[in-house]
Amino acid sequence: MGREKNIMEKLIIVYITASNKREAKKIGKKLVEARLAACANVFDGVSSLYWWEDKIQNDAEAAVILKTRESLFEELSATVKEIHSYSCPCVVAMPITNASKDYADWVIKETR
C-alpha cells in the first residue's frame, strides 16, 4: 500500500443525514463493517431546514461523515438507500484534495 496506490486512488468524504443519532450510528456501523468506509463520525443535534413536499421543513437530525474511496461511492450509496428510513436520503460526496500520507494509506488499507 505505497504512495503510488494513493496517487491513483481518489479519497472522498461522504456526508449523510439521518432522522436521529441511533439511525446515524446504525448507518455508519453498517458501512464500516462492510469496509465501504474506513471511519464514520456521527454528529447529533443537527438543525436542518429544507424544502420537502412544497414547504420548508425544520427538523432535528443527526449527520454521518465518512472517509472512503471514490470507487466505493455507488455501492455505499445503494447500501444507505436500502437501510435508511428516508425515501430520499442525503448521500453526497466531496473530494479530499489533500491528506497526510499516513492517513490516506490507512483509509485505503481499511476499505476494500
N, C-alpha and C positions, 0 to 999 in steps of 0.2 A: 504494500500500500504506500508506494512512494509518491513523491511530488508530481511525477508525470501523470499519475492517475487523477490527482486533484485538479490539474490543469484541464483535463479532458472532461471531468465530471462536474457539472454545474450544481451548486448547492442553492437551496431556496428556504425561505421562511414561509410557512403556511399559517394563515390566520382563520380561525373558525369561531363563530359564536354559537352558544348553546343556551337552552332555557334556564339552566341553573348549574351550580358547581358540580353537583352529582353527575349530571349528564356530561358536562365538560370533562370530568375525570374519567368517566366511562369511555368516552371517545378517545381521549389521549392514551389511556391504558391499552385499548384495543390496537391502536396504530403503532405504539411502541412494541407491544408483544408480537405483532406481525412483522416487525422490523421495517415498517413503512416510514417510520420516523425514528431518529436517534434519541429525541428528547421531546417532552411535552411540558410546557409551562401553563398552568391553569390560573386564571385571574378571575376572582369573584367580584361581584358588585359593579359590573359594567353597566352604565346607564346608556340605553340605546334609543335613539329617535330615528324613525324610518317610515317610509311610505309602505303601506300594505292594505290591499283592498280599498283603494281610493281614499284612505285617510292616514294621517300621521299617527303612528303608534309611539308610545313612551313606555318602555319596558326595562325591567332589571334583568340582566343576563349575565352569563359568565363567558369568558373567552379562553381559547386554547391557542397557544403559539407553538408551532412545531418546527424542528430543524430536520431537513431531509434532502434528498436528491431530486433534481428536476425530473429525472426519468421515472420516478415513482409517483408523480403527481396524479396521473389519471387513475391508477389503482387506489391510491389513497382517497381521492375524491369519491370514487364509486363506493368504497367501504364506508365512508362517512354517510353518504346518501342512504345506504342500507340500514344503518343503526340510528340515525338522527331522528328526533321527534318532529322536526320541521319538514314541511313539504318542499321548501326551497332554502336549504341551509346556505349560509355564507361560508364558502370554502375558497379562499383566494391565496395566490402565491406571489411572493415578492422575491426578486433575485438577491442573493447575498453577493455583493460586489467585492468584498474582501473579508478575509478571516485569517486568524493565526493558523499557521501550518498544522500545529498540533491539534487544534480544534477541528479543522477541516478533515484531517486524517481520521479523527475519532468519529465524525459524522459518517464518513464513508465506511469505516470499519463496522459500525453498529447498524447500518441499514443494508438491505440486500440488493 
